[in-house]
Amino acid sequence: MARRGGADAYTARWRRSAHRARVALRRSGVDSFRGDGSDRIALAGLLLLVPAITFATLIDPVWFSPALLALPIVVGGLLLRPASLLGLYATAAAALIVESVRLGPYLKEPAAVTPGTVLTIAACGSFGLVLAQFRARVGVPWRRGGTMLFDLRERIRVQSALPRLPQGWHREMALRPAGGQSFSGDFVVAARTNGGRTLEVVLTDVSGKGMDAASRALLLSGAFGGLLGSLPPHGFLPAANGYLLRQDWDEGFATSIHLVLDLESGDYEILSAGHPPALQLHAGSGQWEEMAAGGPLLGVYDGAEFDAVKGSLAPGDVLMLFTDGLVEISERDLSEGIDRLTGEADGYVATGFEGAAWHLIEACAKDVNDDRALLLLSRRA
């Protein structure tokens, strides 16, 4: 019985030790993924890999070239911190010296260490050290960088989602960044206010394009989303203008158009800050009308005033909001771009505008190297 009790106690202690080791390994992996954990496990693995490669090279240098030492160097540049990386480099340099001595002069042995091998490994090490220093300065591990960019893109997409509208209304939004990138300087924020009766939509075009404007667009979309619905409609653009001025960016201006639509009556107001005019299709006449409101660019000077233009959407009417990338093209006047957009949109009058936003961008500005956005609102007959 005493022997059995001692065996059970030993088994229990072994299981507890194994459980603690698994928990520690899991925590280390999570911390490493987040960028705030130790890199000791990765360093230990790479330090063991270096002598293994050296041993294989000394046994058969034809199949295991001395240049294989570049492998742990490259992996270390992706995983390790700069201080740990220098220790790995010292180990790899020592291994390279051992290989040079044991394999003999490269002029007599073709599989020996050559100057080209040394230069290749040194180049990989320099590149890896630059990557490690950049990660240390940013504070984001390489594994987390892509995830963070994906998360930022999804947040912009969610913030640009239009709220559901009551029966009898149709809305859709299409956005195409410059150069086929995933990030854009154009964004939309929208909300239903006044107990759900009013739809407020703000379409903004940040100066710059693509990735250059994406970081500022992300910051502004969050700020504008917080302002929208928290202020009276006529107070939104002045507040947004003051916010941009406080940022003191070198290239900090933006254009914006603010739509305030009564979903019961169809009456609306449009306020603009240097933005291209909205376009309304009158179903009765089949004609497009420019709804141009006056106002300066956001972020240019304090105390700016923004005048409103009023209109009403009758059953069958359509309202389009868009950014300048859709209609402003080099060697073409703005009015020509608007005429082309309305001409393409006329083809959807008979069949309806469901799914038309993306096709209109493709038809009017497919190959334009600028951010393009188009918002469609229609009131069904």
N, C-alpha and C positions, 0 to 999 in steps of 0.2 A: 504493500500500500504506500509506503514511504517513497519507494522507487517510482511508482506511478504518479504520485503527487509531484515529485520533482520534475518528471518529464512533462507533465501538464503545465507546470509553472514556466518551464523553459520555453515550451511552445507558445504560451501566452505572451511572454516577453518578446519572442521573435516576431510574433504577429504585430505587437504594438510598435516595435522598431521599424518593421516594414511599412506599417501604416504611416508613421511619422515621416519616413523617407519619401513615400508617394506624395504626401501632402506638401512637403517642402519642395519636391520637384515640380508639382503642379503650380504652386505659388511662384516659384522662380520663373516658370514658363509664362505665366500671366504677367508678371512684372516686366519680364523682358519684352513681351509684346507691347506693353504700354510704354516702354521706354524708360522706366524708373527702377528696373531691377539690375542685378549684378550680371556681368558677362563672364563670370568665372567658369561656368560649365562650357560655354563655347570656346573660351581660351584654352581650357584643359584639353578639350577634344582636338583642337588644332595643333596644340603643342605635342600631342601624341601622334598626330598624323605626319608631322614633319620627319621624325626619325623613321617612321614606317616607310615613307617615300624614299628616304635616304638609303635604308637597308635594301629595298627593292632595286634601287638604281645600282647599288654596288654589286648585287647578285647578277642582274641582267640589264645593263645600260642601254641595250638596243631596244627592248620593249618598254622599259621604264626610263624615259629620258630625264636628264637633270632638270629640264624645263618644267617638269611636273611640280616642282616646288612653287611655281606660280599659282597653283590651285589653292593651297591654304592661304596664300597671300591675298588672292582675290576674295575668297570667302571671309577672311578676317576683316577686309576693308568694308564688307557689308554688315558684319555682326558686332565687331569689337569697338570699344572706345579708343581714342588716340593713345592713351597711356598703355593699354593692353596691347594695342597694335604694334607699338615699338618693341615690346618684349617678344612678340611673335617674329618680327623682322630680324631681331638679333639671333633668335634660334635658327631661322631659315638661313641667315648669312653664315652661321657656324656650320650648318649642314652642307652648304654649298662649298665651303672651304674643305671640309672632310672629303666630299666627292672629288674635288679638284686634285687633292693629294693622292687619293687612292686610285683614281682612274688614270692618272698620268697626264702628260702634256697633250693638248688637243691636236697638235701637229702630227703626232704619231698614232693617237687613238681617235678614230672618227666619232665614237660615242662619248668622248670625254666632255668636260665642261668647256664651252667656247665663250669668247667675248659676247657673242650674240645672245647666248643663254643668260649671261649676267645682266646684259642690258634689258632683256625681256622681263626678267624677274624684278629688276629695279624699276622699270616703267610701271609694272603692275602694282608694286609697292607704293610708288608715288601717287598713282591714281587712287588707290585705296585709302591712303592717308588723307588726301583732299576730301574724299567722301566722308570719312570719319569725323574730320574737323567740322565739316558743314553740318552733319547731323548733331554733333555736340553743341554747335552754336544755335541751331534751330530748336533742339530739344525734342525731335521727333525721330524715332527709329525708322529704318528703311522699310520695314514691314508694315509700319503704321501710316506711312506717308500716302500710299495709294488709297488706303481705307479712309483717311481723313479727306482727301480730295473727293472721293465718291460721296462721302457724307455731306460735304459742302454743296456738291451738285444737287443732291436729293433735297437738301433744305431749300435751295433756290427754287427747285421745281415745285415743292409743296407750297411755298409762299406765293408762287405765281398761280396756284390753282384758283379758279373762279368758283364762287359759291353757287349752290344749286338755286335755280330760279323757279318761280311758280309756273303752273301750267299756262301755256300761251306764249312763253318766252324761250328763245334759244340763244345760247352764248357759246363761243369757242375761241380759243387762243392758240396761235401758232408762233413759235420762236425759233429762229435759225441763226446761231452765232456765226461770226466771221471765221472763214478758213476751216469750216467743219469741226470746230472745237466744241467741247462740252460746256464751256462757260461763256457768258455773254454779258455785255454792258447794258442790255435792255432787260427790264423786268416789269412785272405787274404786281400790284397789291390790290386786293379787293375785299370788301366786307358788306354785309347787309346790316343797315342801321335803322334807327327809328322803328324798332320793333319788327324788323324784317321787311318793312314796306319800302325802304329806300336801298338802292344798290349804289355803292360808291366804288369807283374803279380809278386807279391811278396808273398810267403807263409812263414809264420814265426811261430816258436814254442818257446814260452816263457818258461823259466825254471819253474818247478812246474807243477801243474795240477789242473783242476777244478777251484773252487772259489779262491784258493790260488793264482793262476796266472791270474785270470780274470781281476783284477783291473789293473795290469801292462799291460795286453794285450790290454785293452781298451785305455790306455794312449799311448801305442806304435802304435796302429792301427791309431789313429788320427795323430800322428807325421809322421808315414811312409806314410800315405795318402797325407800329405802335401808335403813331399819330392819327392814322385813319380811323375815324369813328370816335376818337377821343376829343376831337375839336369840332366846332361848327364847320360846315363845308367851306365857307369863305376864309376860314382861319388856317386851313391845311397848308396851302402853298406858302403863305408868309412864314409859318413855322418851319416848313421844310427848307426854305431859303435861309433862315437863320441858322438851322442846323449845319448846312453846307458851309456857311461862312465861318462857323466856329471850328470846323475841321482844318481850315487854313491849308488846303492841299494846293500843290503847284498847278495841277490841272484839275480843278475841283468843280467845274460847272456841270450842269445837267439841264436837259429839257424835260418837261413833264406836262401831261395833260390829265385833268381831273374831271371825271364824269360823275354827276349826281343825278340818278334816275329814279323817278317815282314809278314803282312797278304796278301800281293800281291805275294811275291816270295816263302814264306814258310821258308825262312832262319831264324835262331834264334841263340841267344847267351844265355848261362846260366852262372850265377855267383852264387857262393855258399859261405855261412859262416857257416861251420861246419854242413851242412845239409845233409841228405841222398841223394843219387844221383837220378836224374830224369831217367825215363825209356821211351824209344822210341820203338814202334813197327814198323818195316819196313814191309810194306804190300807186297813188292815183295818177300821177303824171309820168312816172317812169324816169324822172330826172334826178340827177345827183346834185346835192347842194353842199357847198363848203361851209362848215360851221367854224369860223375862225375867231377865237378869243384872243384878246391882247394881253401881253405880259412879258417881262424880260426873262432872261435865263436865270435859273437857280444858281446861287453862289457867286453872283457878280457884285452886287452892292446891297447894302442894308436899306430897309424901308421900302422895298419894291411893292408895287400895287398890281393886282391882277384883276382884270375886268372879266365879267362873265357874259356868255352868250346863251340865250334860252331857245329851246325848241320843244317839239313834242313828237313822239313816235306813235303814229296811227297803226292800226292793224295792217300788216304787210310791209311796213317800213323796215329799213335796215340802217344800222349805224356802224361805221368802221372807224376805229382808232388805230394808228400805225406810227412807226418811227421813221425817221428820214432815210434810213438805209433802204427802205422799200421803194422810195420814189425819187431820191436824190442820187443821181449817177453822174459821173464826170462827163462833160460835153453834152449834158442834157438838162434842160431847165426843170424846175420843180413842177411847173404846170404841166409839162409834157409827161412827167412821171405820174402825176395824178390822173391825167387823161388815160394813160395806159392802164392804170389800176382800175378805174371805173369801167373802161372798155372790157377788160377781162371779167369784171364782176357782173356785167350785164348778162353774160352767158349763164348765170345761175339764177336769174330772176324767175324764169319759168319753172325750174326744177327745185328751187329752194337752196338755201345757203348752208345746209348741213354738210360739214366736211370741206367747205370751200376755203377756209383760211390758209391751210397749208398749200393747196393747189394755187392759190393766188400768189403766194410768195414764190413758188416754183415758176410760175408763168411770167412774173414781172421782174424778179431780181434773183434768179437762181444762182448766177455766178458772180454776184457782187461780193467784194471783199469787205463787207461791213455787217454789223449786227442788224437783223431784220426782225420785226415783230408786228403782228397784226391781230387785232381783237375785233370780233364780229358780234354784234347784238342785233337780233331781229325779233320782231313782234309778229307772231303768226296771225294770219288773217282768220 
